[in-house]
Amino acid sequence: MANKKLTGFDNWVLTEALKLFSEDAEKQVAEAEKQGKMSLYGPGFFSDVADSLKIKVDSLTLKQQLND
C-alpha cells in the first residue's frame, strides 16, 4: 500500500505554490478595486484560504519532516 503522507519536499512545493497563488490573487483583487470594478472576493480572502490549506498540507505531512 502506498504511503499517503507528504514528504517535506512535497510540503515545501505546495506551500510555495499556495504563497504564489495567494499573492497573485490578492494583487488582482487590489487592481480591480483600483479600477473601480467589483470583485467577487474581498481583500484577504485568498490569503485566508491559503492559510487554511497550509494547515491541511501540514496535517498531511510526515511529522518528522515538518520544519516549524
C-alpha positions as CSV (number, residue, x, y, z in Angstrom):
1,M,0.0,0.0,0.0
2,A,1.3,3.4,-0.9
3,N,2.3,6.0,1.6
4,K,-0.5,8.5,2.0
5,K,1.6,11.2,3.8
6,L,3.5,14.0,2.2
7,T,7.3,14.4,2.4
8,G,9.0,17.6,3.5
9,F,9.7,18.4,-0.2
10,D,6.0,17.9,-1.1
11,N,5.1,20.2,1.7
12,W,7.5,22.9,0.5
13,V,6.3,22.7,-3.1
14,L,2.7,23.0,-2.1
15,T,3.4,25.8,0.4
16,E,5.3,27.8,-2.2
17,A,2.5,27.3,-4.7
18,L,-0.1,28.5,-2.2
19,K,2.0,31.5,-1.4
20,L,2.5,32.5,-5.0
21,F,-1.2,31.9,-5.8
22,S,-2.5,34.0,-2.9
23,E,-0.1,36.9,-3.6
24,D,-1.1,37.0,-7.2
25,A,-4.8,36.7,-6.5
26,E,-4.6,39.5,-3.8
27,K,-2.8,41.7,-6.4
28,Q,-5.6,41.1,-8.9
29,V,-8.3,41.9,-6.3
30,A,-6.4,45.2,-5.4
31,E,-6.0,46.1,-9.1
32,A,-9.7,45.5,-9.8
33,E,-10.7,47.7,-6.8
34,K,-8.3,50.5,-8.1
35,Q,-10.1,50.3,-11.5
36,G,-13.5,50.7,-9.7
37,K,-14.5,47.1,-10.6
38,M,-16.4,44.9,-8.2
39,S,-14.6,41.7,-7.2
40,L,-16.4,38.6,-6.1
41,Y,-13.7,38.2,-3.4
42,G,-12.7,40.8,-0.9
43,P,-9.1,41.7,0.1
44,G,-7.6,39.0,2.3
45,F,-9.9,36.2,1.1
46,F,-7.2,34.3,-0.9
47,S,-4.7,34.8,2.0
48,D,-7.1,33.2,4.4
49,V,-7.8,30.3,2.0
50,A,-4.1,29.7,1.5
51,D,-3.6,29.8,5.3
52,S,-6.3,27.2,5.8
53,L,-4.9,25.0,3.1
54,K,-1.4,25.3,4.6
55,I,-2.7,23.8,7.8
56,K,-4.2,20.9,5.9
57,V,-1.0,20.3,4.0
58,D,0.9,20.3,7.3
59,S,-1.5,17.8,8.7
60,L,-0.9,15.5,5.7
61,T,2.9,15.8,6.0
62,L,5.1,13.3,7.9
63,K,5.6,14.8,11.3
64,Q,9.4,14.2,11.4
65,Q,9.7,16.2,8.1
66,L,7.8,19.4,9.3
67,N,10.1,22.4,9.7
68,D,8.1,24.7,12.0
